Structures are given as structure tokens and as C-alpha cells.
Amino acid sequence: MNRFEELISKYLDDTATPDDEAELARLIQTNGENRQEFFADYDFDQLLTVLHKPVNHTSIDAILTQVRAESDPFVESVVQEVREWEVRTPSHNESWWKQISRWLDGRRLSLGVSSALALALITGLLVWFFGPTMGDPILAEFQGNGVSVERGTEFIPASLRMSLKPADILRTGTNETATVTFGRERTRLDLHPGTELKLNEMSRGKRFALSAGKLEASVARQRPFRAMMIVTPQAEARVLGTKFTLEVDTNSTHLEVTEGKVRLTRASDGLAVKVTAGHYAIAATNAELAALPVTGRILREYWTNYPGTFEAAMSSDSTISDHPQGWDYITRFETPPNVATRSGERVRGYVHPPATGEYRFSIANTGSGEAFLFLSPDDKPENRVHIAEFATTARSSASDVPRKRSGLISLVAGRKYYIESLHEADASNGQLTADWQRPGGDHEIIPGEFLSPFPVKQKKGKP
């Protein structure tokens, strides 16, 4: 996390000192990208800050005044009304909310179409922001007899719908699962077997410590300045509203985001990364902290209409290489058997090493023809280098194909590397496989969990 991101986090979490706010204001005023980050990256936080957060420091107040001046006059009128109501009834009780509702209803009757649309937006924001708290955490579901709650010096067996309190530690046994919900709020935490989750506090937002195991979360959008925080031994995840999986083992924290975004901050050095939908990140001492595409498959493209050799056609004629006859995905680095007597296929995407160390790659072809394997020292296809090849004139079975191995190649966990194979089959039933030997492991076909596809731009084929 750089200094600007640190100041933003403090400001949104209501922990910034006057000096922090002055520094933040200076960084915003002197850098347009910083200003955009401050107001755009947190979605509605700009408007909600103007509506709700008391502004006590001249520097930030000046910026927010400028923002209000640039806004629609109707927004300013809502700001003024809400500020007056907040002074009169700072507790935001039901009576206060009814006053807002009646005032908005009256405004709706006297507004034109464009202003009514603006009013609908403001109404939605007010309902979302000032609406009632949705409920305390409860143990909504559990499976098995090995689910327990540690409360102080007590160990309490799990019971359905039991309330969970700050400082409670919820544990699931080897084969047990549990689910935590929050009343009517659509937030759900599903704990896998062997998980330990501590509830740190709820007053300033949901705060948890995940010391072991795995949880899957579906988190409703959280209140501004009250982001959900999950701390692990290696990292901290800041959640505004999303679906994600967080897994902790002895040496690393693995975050995978399905919807929305999560900011993952590494504990050892304070570096942070934003992980968006369809990406993951690993926080560990021997891994680079980066948001990477979710793995599980790799792209396969195929041709039957090329002149000369397949490798030459791919390297010399972009009208051919950029327009395959079809494409699909494979779930590990192994192509299906060819059915054509003369065909070429390209498999390409990214390999994601699970550990930092020395790897050895190889490639094989069970049919008659040639196969080539390329790897880049980074994620750029243009930097690929040839690391292994295979050629045969007689078909072989998959079990007796000799592997053409590369030398040892150093890879870093947390990075992705572009990988590509070219395979030309002169007879039917030819099949390509690429394998690797991980540090301390045996040779295996590269599993899909460590592969992600190259982006598809073609219109032909099937996804």
C-alpha cells in the first residue's frame, strides 16, 4: 500500500489525523489522478462523504465544497436538508427517517422528469446509507458435531441460531462446516472444515480474524467508513461488497474474487493490491503480490487450411495465425485426439507457478508430426522463447512417448508467464501433452488449476 492509498484508507475508516487529512488534501489537489482515485475508486463514497461525514478540517472541507459546487443544484439541496436534519436528530431514528421520506415525497411531486431521476438516485442512496442496521451475527447453519464457539474461558457447543459476540472464536472440525449470517442483511460467511474465525468487533464495521482454514463469503455492500475487514496471519482483506473466497494455510493467504473487488494488503510489508472479479492474489513471503486471472483452463485453437508446415505458417502469416477455424478450452495441458489427417493446433495462455523455484517442462505428441513448446519470462507473448520440442514419424501410445524436457527454469509464485505450444499432426489420433516438474515434485501434465487462457478476439468457434 503506497502513502496515498494508506491516507485514503484512514480517511474512509475515520482514523485519519488532522495532519493525515492535510497531506491527503495536498495530494488530491496537486494530482488529477489522485483526485479521481479518491472520488471514483470507492464508488458512492464521494456523495456519501458530503452527505454524512462531519468535516472538521479546512483542507478537506475546501475540496468537498468544490465537489458540491460542481454537482447538480438538486444534490446540493438534498445535502443541505440532510445536514440540518442530522443536527436536529443525530441518532438517525425512525422519526428522523420519516421526515426525510415525507420531504422527498413532496419534492417528487413538484419535480420534472430529469430531476425526478436525480431524486430517485438520491433516495436510493439515502435508504442504503441511513437505513437501519440489519442485525448481529448468528450461527445460521452448521453440519456435524465438531463446531464450537470459544467465549472467554468457555467452549460452547454450537446451537442453531445462537448469537455470536465480539471476541468469540468459531471453529469447525475436520469434517464440519458452519454458516454465519447477519439478520436481514444479505451477508453470508460459509466456513469450510478445519477453519478458525474470530469476531473482533462490530461497532466500527465487521472485523474478523481468519487464522486457519477457508471461508466463502457473499457480502452485501457495507456502509461507508465501515468496510468489512478480515485479518489473516499474512494479510488483511478490506471488503466493501462482493463475493470471494479466502483461504489460509501455514505460509500464505489465497484470495479469489467472484464479484466486486477486495483490497488485499500484505502484513509483512504493507503492500496492497485490488483484486477484482475473476482474479485472485496470494499473500506470502515467497510470492509476488499481484491480481491474476482465475485459473482452470487454457485456450486451444485449430487449423486445417494452412500452406507448408504449421510452425512456419504461424510465424510468417498473421492472416492465418490470427484466424483459426475454431477454438475451445481445455481443462489441463492435454489436447483431444486429432480427427483430421493434417491439422495444426495452438494452445496458449498463462501458467501460474504455485511456488517459487526451479521448474522443468516437456512436451510430447502421440501421433506423427511435430510439437513445440514456448515460454515467456513474463506475461508478454512477444518475449516467448523455445524451450522444448518433439518430432516423430510413427504413432506412439501415450504411455511410451519419450518426453523432450527443457532445462531448469526459475519461476516466481504470484506471477503469470505466457506459455504456448504448436502441434502439427500428419495423421489422425495425434494428441499433444505438455507437462512440468514442480520443485520437489514429479512430472505431471500441467493441471488446469495453474493455467489461465489467452484472451479470445476471434468471432468463430465456441467459448
Summary of the structure (lengths in Angstrom):
residues: 463
radius of gyration: 28.0
end to end distance: 36.9
largest distance: 88.0
contacts: 1460
relative contact order: 0.08
helix: 26%
strand: 37%
